[in-house]
């Protein structure tokens, strides 16, 4: 079964736009779980423009499914993650001023840095996933750095999907074969939505988890949050 982790960053963006506590991030997380989410994802950034570091500490007390914290592993981020000890930490190579994640790690050139960070997190009992592009050498590099999982960056898949879905998925199938062969588990995320998620899952049967935020929140405006979460979960059922 592929798990759906709901990224709640966009709810925090809405709250921060007006100030106050509407929507309530803790209630949002609990509602997502109640509506069927298998996990909650947050991605605190240095400027705290959406999820704040305090939100992460507060969420630790209420999340009962798998808690996944994403981000660039500077010292402040690592201190937070080691304090919270989520089920999973997804390391992402975000530049400070990036709007959204747009590329994976170079796990070869940055092997030494990643190996050290991964060891710190794994020694604390945290499962570690590295955000990578669908390139065989980068998948192997993630394994060599000690990661438990990779998260395939699916931005290019989503961009190409409407033009040629078979071509769009090719490099992901190839990367998955490498991951399966060397024994590293697979997550995926970025721009997955109700149009392209089912096809992705059908072609990547060993997919462990998807993390979806922006598209899911946009759909929820029209369809309602509970209904939307259930619709996304249906796309992850393994059937042709």
Secondary structure, 3 states (H helix, E strand, C coil): CCEEEEECHHHHHHHHHHCCCCCCHHHHHHHHHHCCCCEEEECCCCCCCCCCHHHHHHHHCCCCCEEEEEECCCHHHHHHHHHHCCCEEEECCCCCCCCCCCCCCCCCCCHHHHHHHHHHHHHCCCEEEEEECCCHHHHHHHHHCCCCEEEEECHHHHHHHCCCHHHHHHHHHHHHHHHHHHCCEEEEECCCCCCCHHHHHHHCCCEEEEEECHHHHHHHHHHCHHHHHHHHHHHCCCCC
